[in-house]
């Protein structure tokens, strides 16, 4: 077959795939899914487990090791048949948590740790690069097979060039359909459909070759079985260790390989599809493996010299079946391309989400505010190109010589390192981030040391003497004989030690560390993934659906009457009558925005997604809700405080106002009093001065009148002095002359001064108590108070033999002086008034006082840091003066 | 609804479904045991009769087990897949 024709066929096939993918994408974007969401497509898409390694390599594997190749398909069979154990939970968690890759699942489980995401991503890239190289190699090899078989001998241009072309084409296809848009669920309907088509092609091709071999070349199944039994090759012996180990590693791989996780969990559209896949996928695997042994045995028998890895293609070509060979070529091409496409998408998602975007955001923090979608898509595209370039580089470096099966198994063992952490994460609540990191690092290191690096050959990366004597000269650190284990198959040895040490580190790390709150919540959500089911049923919300009515009720609770008109407007916009519009994403977005205005964005989102979305509300959502609630609470607290303060101020203002009014009344009264007091002497002065100015008065009268005039003038002066004194005292502007004075001498002075008041009265003063006290105070002012009290007693005491008792005491730092006379005292209701200005209990102006004396006394005492008060219950009028022993100058 | 003919154990359907789940859980364990058997049949290398590998009969056995597992899973899966019946146990009864 001419080379050009082959290339043409390839191109046509690829264009057909393009068309399929494009049509499906278009239908999906219009929401028409139909059979695209069928369990059949899901099952077929799972077939990317069968890569070119299966398609070509399985025959080679079978030719070398007999039935051992079956282990690679038995492992997944057991996992799928037992879907009720593990896969169901995995798919459920994947949908609940909006998981986009295995790295995302693990990082989300262990408290959204990006470190873990980066670790898993690195492991996945390292483990997958050889695997991708393997696919490129198989495609180029199949081209080479065609080339060598052609008699005309068209020369294959260049194997490396072929690989580059294939890788370039795959990159283009992947970018076109894998990064066209950014979907939160990371589902790629077009690609899944293309893979499903490819799955059919490769199954049909392999079955066709098998049928051709069994019924065309051999004499039916029984004869083939006999031939298989007759094979006498040392490699065909089943080794129990390898047998069990490979089944296990294949079972682990079908869960943890990035591309398998992508189609199994991320691309899953409906959980029930898994039930169908639980038997349909094993059936697919079974059919794929059915004719491998016959092809291997018959092929080896007929063409012992051929490369066993290419027997599937060599056999029909050599037998002259050109069309069959073409079909097989397309089958192999399909297996390789579908694997590379999905693996690349999965790796690109991980790389961009866990490595590139975090780095980008760290270096350009301002990018967060802009539209991230373009950045993410760009990161995806670069990741795709990067991953394919890595695969290409590996292919060119390794020279594409190693047996296909070996590379595949190394990748399986590498990705299996994620298994303990994954299983622990979804079944053990105590698993922590520290444990996960410890387990992954340990497992990855042991895998690299015992399997990956040795796979480059002795002396390539690890020096030969290390293989013989162990690292650092420690024999128990030999890469293929850790801890002195001898005679183990290197692969089984590596699987055993890497997983044992991985699990041990994981468990120990988990037990001895303490998880943070997000980790604990996520742990509970993952382990109890099925508990939500019961709750959702009780609330009457079927998953993934929200009745418009439920939404309306919710909205009414928040928006009130406005909700109804909003829904009506929504319905009218959709061309519907009534109040209930269809629940479209656009309407939901509108509603969410409207609700966000009332309850905050996070709360609105949580409400809507709880009602509508398949996804449950995450811890972040709840935390955002809590933050919003806290802000609102803080705001209302502040409002409350403000209001209290306002109330307080208003009360103070009211009090101040009342006081002012009172003061105004007092002032008026005071002015009235003053004018009255001033007017009385003025009136007599005017009257007498008029009389005097008329003249013709006897000298005696003139002298009398002059005397009266003088008296009245003195009274006026005294009144004005008192007023001045009082105003000075009240304003607090009085200057105090502080000094040490003897209490007894001050009383003597006061007595002497007061004796001029009503000197005609018989008046006796009795003093008792301590007089020998030196006070630090303003002596003149204090004496003024004493004078006032004594002369008051002289004036008003109504006893026949008036006696004033002065009792002195010292108590603490204060001196108490009581002035008690033996009169009838002051009536109870008047006691509160006597210290007011112009308060005079009797009208008789016996001593011509203006009624300011006690008011002045009170002010003086206040200025001296003491007080004066009426002392009731002493039989006579009694005043108590209290003052400090020592008045500090600061007051004055 | 003719309640009189209802069985004595009312949640019979639920009970049956639980046992179906148990069967689904047991199936892979059965598979593991059967699939490991071929590894135990072959004697240690070098032993008499070990060279004639008998890969043919091993392969036939494995494929037989394989189809058995697929058949078992295919029988169990439809009963377990329907989430509505999981949610509402009465629905199964209302059929008769």
Interface residues (C-beta under 8 A of the other chain):
Chain A: X66 X67 X70 X74 X77 X78 X79 X80 X81 X82 X83 X84 X85 X225 X226 X227 X228 X229 X230 X231 X232 X233 X234 X236 X237 X238 X239 X240 X243 X244 X247 X271 X272 X274 X275 X276 X278 X279 X280 X282 X283 X286 X290 X293 X533 X537
Chain B: X21 X24 X25 X27 X28 X29 X31 X32 X35 X36 X38 X39 X40 X41 X42 X45 X50 X51 X52 X53 X54 X55 X56 X57 X58 X59 X60 X62 X63 X66 X67 X69 X70 X71 X72 X73 X74 X77 X78 X80 X81 X82 X83 X87
